[in-house]
Amino acid sequence: MARSLGPSGSPAASPRFVVRASALNLLARITSGAATLGLAILTTNVLDTTGRGLYAILATCAGIGATIITGGTTVLAADLIHGRHGQPLLHAAASAIAVGSALLLLPFSVVVALATDAATLPALVWTAAVTVLVSYSAFEMSIAQARGDVLRVSLTDIGMALFPLVVTVAAAAILEPTVTTLVAAWTIGALITASVLFTCALPAAIPMARRAWRVAASIMRRSVGVAFANGVGVLCQRIDVLVVAAVLSTSAAGVYSISVALAANLMLLSRSLLTATYHSIMTAPAAEVAARLSTALRHGVILVLVAGVLSVPVIALTAGFVFGEAYGDVWQPYALLVPAIACLCVVESLRHFLLTRQERQREFVIVATGMLLLNGVLAVVGSAAFGLMGAAASTAVAYAAGALVLLAFCASQLSVTMRELALPRRSDVAAYWRGGRSVAGRVRRRRSG
């Protein structure tokens, strides 16, 4: 018989706890999201649509590379949570993984450039460098998240977005704003955050240097399935951009990439909840894990859908002014991507639950591969027939299918129904209403006092 996910005695399952615990990380996510949006605005205004398309493709390559490398973050977090290795040794292992990644990616980027177009060599080398730096920061952030250190996670998240924006703005103002210049600036910005994290971790990591390479190799070996699934997953999230570039044009991909970037910012809301509840979900007693996971899923869906619906008219009115006349209609594919992102937030939360709590890789690999194939096929057909709207629709269908499959599997594992696990309830929405009225009442009382 299915176990009910009604009100729980655990504070981690209450809406009030979720709102309070995620407030700090939500602020950090909003700050990093604003920085990412600022970078998108800058690149659309200093590059033409073709240049923006090339920048988006390089960013996609960096994202895929970093996601493959950081497949080890879930294994590393599991090692820390389950007590297999201590924090100092994992700091050292993270550094070893970063060094090993650099030794592989930098020569590979040179070979690719020489085999295709030598003129792309600087941009590809910078892309490889930023991939390594972002990956190292992600490993350090995963250690903090596994420890429940929301402050460190939040500050790292802000730094990874804010410093690249500041350096890129300076580079665009001082130097000629080419694609290579902007990618180089992104790398320097990423280096700042990585350097701070490395400096903080170094004292604890140095005594563990001899064991670091062995542990790093073990982490990467055990994360092969996760790395593959993560690479497939991020490719699934960006294959529509690549398909638009191939089927339509690089210029069209540049325009469409703004819709994708805006939609991706909605994930910051659900990720703030996941960061705040991550430690409690991963360490909860078996009897409580379903309730805690359900709380994160339901409220993540609510926040993404509400924010997405409210933002559509804002983007419709301001996109042409903010990004440029060529981007005036990006709100149309964005509107289709809003429900897609709501489904993706479910996929991402269940991914962490499967890979870290249950340490089950095969199921996620199968689902991620299916999502990629479905999105790729539909994107080719949809973009050819309906342009950017077809590409956005393909993403929505693929994400919904992946969310449903993962929900069915996890609900079965937890002995609950799919509806209980992820479907928002009236009480969830009412909690926000009551919270809003309470805050408004306190504000009125302070003003009257």
C-alpha positions as CSV (number, residue, x, y, z in Angstrom):
1,M,0.0,0.0,0.0
2,A,1.3,3.5,-0.9
3,R,2.6,5.5,2.0
4,S,0.9,8.9,2.4
5,L,3.0,12.0,2.0
6,G,0.7,14.2,4.0
7,P,1.9,16.7,6.6
8,S,5.0,15.4,8.2
9,G,6.3,15.9,11.7
10,S,9.8,16.5,10.3
11,P,10.6,20.2,10.0
12,A,12.4,19.5,6.8
13,A,9.1,18.5,5.2
14,S,7.2,21.7,6.0
15,P,6.8,24.6,3.5
16,R,7.9,27.1,6.2
17,F,11.2,25.2,6.6
18,V,11.8,25.1,2.9
19,V,11.2,28.8,2.5
20,R,13.4,29.7,5.4
21,A,16.2,27.3,4.6
22,S,16.4,28.2,0.9
23,A,16.2,32.0,1.4
24,L,20.0,32.5,1.4
25,N,20.7,30.3,-1.5
26,L,17.7,31.8,-3.4
27,L,19.3,35.2,-3.0
28,A,22.6,33.8,-4.2
29,R,20.9,32.1,-7.2
30,I,19.1,35.4,-8.1
31,T,22.4,37.2,-8.0
32,S,24.2,34.7,-10.1
33,G,21.2,34.5,-12.5
34,A,21.3,38.3,-12.9
35,A,25.0,38.1,-13.7
36,T,24.4,35.4,-16.3
37,L,21.6,37.5,-17.8
38,G,23.9,40.5,-17.8
39,L,26.5,38.4,-19.7
40,A,23.8,37.4,-22.3
41,I,22.8,41.0,-22.7
42,L,26.4,42.1,-23.2
43,T,27.2,39.5,-25.8
44,T,24.1,40.2,-27.8
45,N,24.9,43.9,-27.9
46,V,28.6,43.7,-28.7
47,L,28.5,40.7,-31.1
48,D,26.3,40.2,-34.2
49,T,23.9,37.3,-34.2
50,T,26.4,35.1,-35.9
51,G,29.0,35.9,-33.3
52,R,26.5,35.3,-30.5
53,G,25.7,32.0,-32.1
54,L,29.4,31.0,-32.1
55,Y,29.8,32.2,-28.5
56,A,26.7,30.0,-27.6
57,I,28.2,27.0,-29.3
58,L,31.6,27.4,-27.5
59,A,29.7,27.9,-24.2
60,T,27.7,24.7,-25.0
61,C,31.0,22.8,-25.6
62,A,32.4,24.1,-22.3
63,G,29.2,23.1,-20.6
64,I,29.2,19.6,-22.0
65,G,32.9,19.1,-21.1
66,A,32.4,20.4,-17.5
67,T,29.3,18.3,-17.0
68,I,31.2,15.1,-18.1
69,I,34.1,15.9,-15.8
70,T,31.8,16.8,-12.9
71,G,30.0,13.5,-13.1
72,G,32.4,12.7,-10.3
73,T,30.8,15.2,-8.0
74,T,27.9,12.9,-7.1
75,V,30.4,10.1,-6.3
76,L,32.5,12.4,-4.3
77,A,29.5,13.7,-2.4
78,A,28.4,10.1,-1.7
79,D,31.9,9.2,-0.4
80,L,31.7,12.1,2.0
81,I,28.0,11.5,3.1
82,H,28.6,7.7,3.5
83,G,31.9,8.3,5.4
84,R,34.2,6.5,2.9
85,H,36.6,9.4,2.7
86,G,37.3,12.5,4.8
87,Q,36.9,16.1,3.6
88,P,40.7,16.9,3.4
89,L,41.3,13.9,1.1
90,L,38.4,14.9,-1.1
91,H,39.7,18.5,-1.5
92,A,43.0,17.0,-2.7
93,A,41.2,14.6,-5.0
94,A,39.3,17.5,-6.5
95,S,42.6,19.3,-7.3
96,A,44.0,16.2,-8.8
97,I,40.9,15.8,-11.1
98,A,41.3,19.4,-12.2
99,V,45.0,18.9,-13.1
100,G,44.3,15.7,-14.9
101,S,41.4,17.3,-16.9
102,A,43.7,20.2,-18.0
103,L,46.4,17.7,-19.2
104,L,43.7,16.1,-21.4
105,L,41.6,19.0,-22.6
106,L,44.3,21.6,-23.5
107,P,46.2,19.3,-26.0
108,F,42.8,18.0,-27.3
109,S,41.7,21.6,-28.1
110,V,44.9,22.2,-30.0
111,V,44.4,19.1,-32.1
112,V,40.8,19.9,-32.9
113,A,41.7,23.4,-33.9
114,L,44.6,22.3,-36.2
115,A,42.4,19.6,-37.7
116,T,39.6,22.0,-38.5
117,D,40.4,25.7,-38.6
118,A,43.6,27.0,-37.1
119,A,42.0,30.4,-36.6
120,T,39.8,28.9,-33.9
121,L,42.8,27.8,-31.8
122,P,42.8,30.6,-29.2
123,A,39.1,30.4,-28.7
124,L,39.2,26.6,-28.2
125,V,42.1,26.8,-25.8
126,W,40.3,29.3,-23.7
127,T,37.2,27.2,-23.8
128,A,39.2,24.2,-22.6
129,A,40.7,26.3,-19.8
130,V,37.3,27.6,-18.6
131,T,36.0,24.0,-18.6
132,V,38.7,22.9,-16.2
133,L,38.2,25.9,-13.9
134,V,34.4,25.6,-13.8
135,S,34.8,21.8,-13.1
136,Y,37.1,22.4,-10.1
137,S,34.8,25.0,-8.6
138,A,31.9,22.5,-9.0
139,F,33.8,19.8,-7.1
140,E,34.5,22.2,-4.3
141,M,30.9,23.3,-4.2
142,S,29.7,19.6,-4.1
143,I,31.9,19.1,-0.9
144,A,30.2,22.1,0.7
145,Q,26.7,20.9,-0.4
146,A,27.3,17.4,1.0
147,R,28.3,19.0,4.3
148,G,25.1,21.2,4.3
149,D,27.2,24.4,4.1
150,V,24.7,26.5,2.2
151,L,26.7,29.7,2.7
152,R,29.8,28.4,0.9
153,V,27.6,26.9,-1.9
154,S,25.9,30.3,-2.3
155,L,29.1,32.3,-2.4
156,T,30.7,29.9,-4.9
157,D,27.6,30.1,-7.1
158,I,27.7,33.9,-7.0
159,G,31.5,34.0,-7.8
160,M,31.2,31.6,-10.7
161,A,28.7,34.0,-12.4
162,L,29.7,37.4,-11.1
163,F,33.4,37.5,-11.8
164,P,33.1,36.4,-15.4
165,L,30.6,39.2,-16.0
166,V,32.8,41.8,-14.4
167,V,35.9,40.8,-16.4
168,T,33.9,40.4,-19.6
169,V,32.5,43.9,-19.2
170,A,36.0,45.3,-18.7
171,A,37.3,43.4,-21.7
172,A,34.5,44.6,-24.0
173,A,35.2,48.2,-22.9
174,I,38.9,48.1,-23.3
175,L,39.6,45.6,-26.0
176,E,37.9,44.7,-29.3
177,P,34.9,42.6,-28.3
178,T,35.5,39.5,-30.4
179,V,34.3,36.0,-29.5
180,T,37.9,35.0,-28.5
181,T,38.2,38.0,-26.3
182,L,35.0,37.4,-24.5
183,V,35.7,33.7,-23.9
184,A,39.2,34.6,-22.6
185,A,37.5,37.1,-20.2
186,W,35.1,34.4,-19.1
187,T,38.1,32.2,-18.3
188,I,39.9,34.9,-16.2
189,G,36.7,35.5,-14.3
190,A,36.3,31.7,-13.6
191,L,40.0,31.7,-12.5
192,I,39.2,34.1,-9.6
193,T,36.6,31.9,-8.0
194,A,38.7,28.7,-8.5
195,S,41.8,30.4,-7.0
196,V,39.9,31.4,-3.9
197,L,38.5,27.9,-3.4
198,F,41.9,26.3,-4.0
199,T,43.6,28.7,-1.5
200,C,41.0,27.8,1.2
201,A,41.3,24.0,0.5
202,L,45.1,23.9,0.2
203,P,46.1,23.7,3.9
204,A,43.9,20.6,4.4
205,A,44.7,19.1,1.0
206,I,48.5,19.2,1.1
207,P,49.0,16.4,3.7
208,M,46.8,14.2,1.5
209,A,48.6,14.9,-1.8
210,R,50.1,11.4,-2.1
211,R,46.7,9.6,-1.8
212,A,44.9,12.2,-3.9
213,W,45.6,10.7,-7.3
214,R,44.5,7.3,-6.3
215,V,41.3,8.6,-4.8
216,A,40.7,10.9,-7.8
217,A,41.1,7.9,-10.2
218,S,38.7,5.9,-8.1
219,I,36.1,8.7,-8.1
220,M,36.3,9.1,-11.9
221,R,36.3,5.4,-12.5
222,R,33.1,4.9,-10.4
223,S,31.5,7.9,-12.1
224,V,31.9,6.8,-15.7
225,G,28.2,6.0,-15.9
226,V,27.3,9.4,-14.3
227,A,29.7,11.3,-16.5
228,F,28.2,9.7,-19.6
229,A,24.7,10.5,-18.4
230,N,25.6,14.0,-17.4
231,G,27.2,14.7,-20.8
232,V,24.1,13.3,-22.5
233,G,21.9,15.3,-20.2
234,V,23.6,18.7,-20.9
235,L,23.7,17.8,-24.6
236,C,20.0,17.1,-24.4
237,Q,19.6,20.6,-22.9
238,R,21.5,22.2,-25.7
239,I,21.0,20.0,-28.7
240,D,18.1,22.2,-29.8
241,V,20.6,25.1,-30.1
242,L,23.0,23.0,-32.1
243,V,20.2,21.6,-34.3
244,V,18.9,25.1,-35.0
245,A,22.5,26.1,-36.1
246,A,22.7,23.1,-38.4
247,V,19.1,23.2,-39.8
248,L,18.6,26.9,-39.9
249,S,21.7,29.0,-39.4
250,T,24.3,30.1,-36.8
251,S,22.5,33.4,-36.6
252,A,19.2,31.8,-35.8
253,A,21.0,29.7,-33.1
254,G,22.3,33.0,-31.6
255,V,18.7,34.3,-31.4
256,Y,17.3,31.1,-30.0
257,S,20.1,30.8,-27.5
258,I,18.7,33.8,-25.7
259,S,15.4,32.1,-25.2
260,V,17.3,29.0,-23.8
261,A,19.4,31.2,-21.5
262,L,16.4,33.0,-20.1
263,A,14.5,29.8,-19.5
264,A,17.6,28.2,-17.9
265,N,17.5,31.0,-15.3
266,L,14.2,29.6,-14.0
267,M,16.2,26.6,-12.8
268,L,17.8,28.9,-10.2
269,L,14.6,28.8,-8.2
270,S,14.4,25.1,-8.0
271,R,18.1,24.7,-7.4
272,S,17.9,27.1,-4.4
273,L,15.4,24.7,-2.9
274,L,17.5,21.7,-3.7
275,T,20.7,23.2,-2.2
276,A,18.8,24.0,1.0
277,T,17.3,20.6,1.3
278,Y,20.0,18.5,-0.3
279,H,21.7,17.4,3.0
280,S,18.5,16.6,4.7
281,I,17.3,14.5,1.8
282,M,20.5,12.6,1.5
283,T,20.9,11.9,5.2
284,A,17.2,11.5,6.2
285,P,16.0,8.2,7.7
286,A,14.3,5.9,5.2
287,A,10.9,6.7,6.7
288,E,11.3,10.4,6.0
289,V,13.2,10.7,2.7
290,A,10.0,10.5,0.6
291,A,8.4,13.4,2.4
292,R,11.5,15.6,2.1
293,L,12.1,14.8,-1.5
294,S,8.4,15.4,-2.3
295,T,8.6,18.9,-0.6
296,A,11.5,19.9,-2.8
297,L,9.9,18.6,-6.0
298,R,6.5,20.2,-5.4
299,H,7.7,23.6,-4.4
300,G,10.3,23.6,-7.2
301,V,7.6,23.1,-9.8
302,I,5.4,25.8,-8.2
303,L,8.2,28.4,-8.2
304,V,9.3,27.7,-11.8
305,L,5.8,27.8,-13.2
306,V,4.7,30.9,-11.4
307,A,7.9,32.8,-12.2
308,G,7.9,31.6,-15.8
309,V,4.3,32.6,-16.5
310,L,4.8,36.0,-14.9
311,S,8.0,36.6,-16.9
312,V,6.6,35.9,-20.3
313,P,4.9,39.3,-20.8
314,V,7.9,41.1,-19.3
315,I,10.2,39.5,-21.8
316,A,7.7,40.2,-24.6
317,L,7.8,43.9,-23.8
318,T,11.5,44.3,-23.1
319,A,13.5,41.8,-25.1
320,G,13.8,44.0,-28.2
321,F,15.0,46.9,-26.2
322,V,17.4,44.9,-23.9
323,F,18.9,42.5,-26.3
324,G,18.4,44.3,-29.6
325,E,15.8,44.4,-32.3
326,A,16.8,40.9,-33.7
327,Y,15.8,39.4,-30.4
328,G,12.3,40.9,-30.1
329,D,10.4,37.7,-30.6
330,V,12.5,35.5,-28.2
331,W,9.5,35.4,-25.8
332,Q,7.6,33.0,-28.1
333,P,10.0,30.0,-27.8
334,Y,10.6,31.1,-24.2
335,A,6.9,30.6,-23.4
336,L,7.1,27.0,-24.6
337,L,10.3,26.4,-22.6
338,V,8.7,27.4,-19.3
339,P,6.8,24.1,-18.8
340,A,9.9,22.3,-20.1
341,I,12.0,23.8,-17.3
342,A,9.4,22.8,-14.7
343,C,9.9,19.2,-15.9
344,L,13.6,19.6,-15.9
345,C,13.7,20.7,-12.3
346,V,12.0,17.4,-11.4
347,V,14.6,15.5,-13.5
348,E,17.4,17.3,-11.8
349,S,16.2,16.7,-8.2
350,L,15.5,13.0,-8.9
351,R,18.9,12.8,-10.5
352,H,20.6,13.8,-7.3
353,F,18.4,11.4,-5.3
354,L,19.2,8.5,-7.6
355,L,22.9,9.1,-8.0
356,T,23.8,10.2,-4.4
357,R,21.3,8.7,-2.1
358,Q,20.7,5.4,-3.9
359,E,23.9,5.3,-5.9
360,R,22.0,3.9,-9.0
361,Q,23.5,5.0,-12.2
362,R,22.0,2.7,-14.8
363,E,18.5,4.0,-14.6
364,F,19.5,7.6,-15.0
365,V,21.9,6.8,-17.9
366,I,19.0,5.1,-19.7
367,V,16.6,8.0,-19.1
368,A,19.1,10.7,-20.1
369,T,20.0,8.8,-23.3
370,G,16.3,8.5,-24.2
371,M,15.7,12.2,-23.6
372,L,18.7,13.1,-25.8
373,L,17.5,10.9,-28.7
374,L,14.0,12.1,-28.4
375,N,14.9,15.8,-28.2
376,G,17.4,15.4,-31.1
377,V,15.0,13.8,-33.5
378,L,12.1,16.1,-32.6
379,A,14.3,19.2,-32.8
380,V,15.4,18.3,-36.4
381,V,11.8,17.8,-37.5
382,G,10.4,20.6,-35.5
383,S,12.9,23.3,-36.4
384,A,12.7,22.3,-40.1
385,A,8.9,22.6,-40.1
386,F,8.2,25.4,-37.5
387,G,11.5,27.1,-36.9
388,L,12.5,28.2,-33.4
389,M,9.0,27.3,-32.0
390,G,9.5,23.7,-33.2
391,A,12.9,23.4,-31.5
392,A,11.3,24.7,-28.2
393,A,8.4,22.3,-28.5
394,S,10.8,19.4,-29.0
395,T,12.6,20.3,-25.7
396,A,9.3,20.5,-23.8
397,V,8.2,17.0,-25.0
398,A,11.6,15.4,-24.2
399,Y,11.8,16.9,-20.7
400,A,8.2,15.9,-19.9
401,A,8.9,12.3,-21.0
402,G,12.1,12.1,-18.9
403,A,10.4,13.6,-15.8
404,L,7.5,11.1,-16.1
405,V,9.8,8.1,-16.4
406,L,12.0,9.1,-13.4
407,L,8.9,9.9,-11.3
408,A,7.5,6.5,-12.0
409,F,10.7,4.8,-11.0
410,C,11.4,6.8,-7.9
411,A,7.7,6.6,-6.8
412,S,7.9,2.9,-7.0
413,Q,11.2,2.8,-5.0
414,L,9.7,5.0,-2.3
415,S,6.3,3.2,-2.3
416,V,4.3,6.3,-3.1
417,T,2.3,7.4,-6.1
418,M,3.7,9.8,-8.8
419,R,1.0,12.3,-7.9
420,E,1.9,12.3,-4.2
421,L,5.6,12.7,-5.0
422,A,5.5,15.7,-7.4
423,L,2.1,17.2,-8.0
424,P,1.7,20.5,-6.1
425,R,-1.3,20.7,-3.7
426,R,-3.6,23.5,-2.6
427,S,-1.9,23.5,0.8
428,D,1.5,24.2,-0.9
429,V,0.1,27.3,-2.7
430,A,-1.8,28.4,0.4
431,A,1.4,28.4,2.4
432,Y,2.9,31.0,0.0
433,W,-0.3,33.1,0.3
434,R,-0.3,32.9,4.1
435,G,3.4,33.7,4.2
436,G,2.9,36.7,1.9
437,R,0.1,38.1,4.1
438,S,2.2,37.6,7.2
439,V,5.1,39.5,5.7
440,A,2.7,42.3,4.5
441,G,1.2,42.5,8.0
442,R,4.6,42.8,9.7
443,V,5.5,45.6,7.2
444,R,2.3,47.5,7.9
445,R,2.8,47.2,11.7
446,R,6.3,48.5,11.4
447,R,5.2,51.5,9.4
448,S,2.3,52.3,11.7
449,G,4.6,51.9,14.7
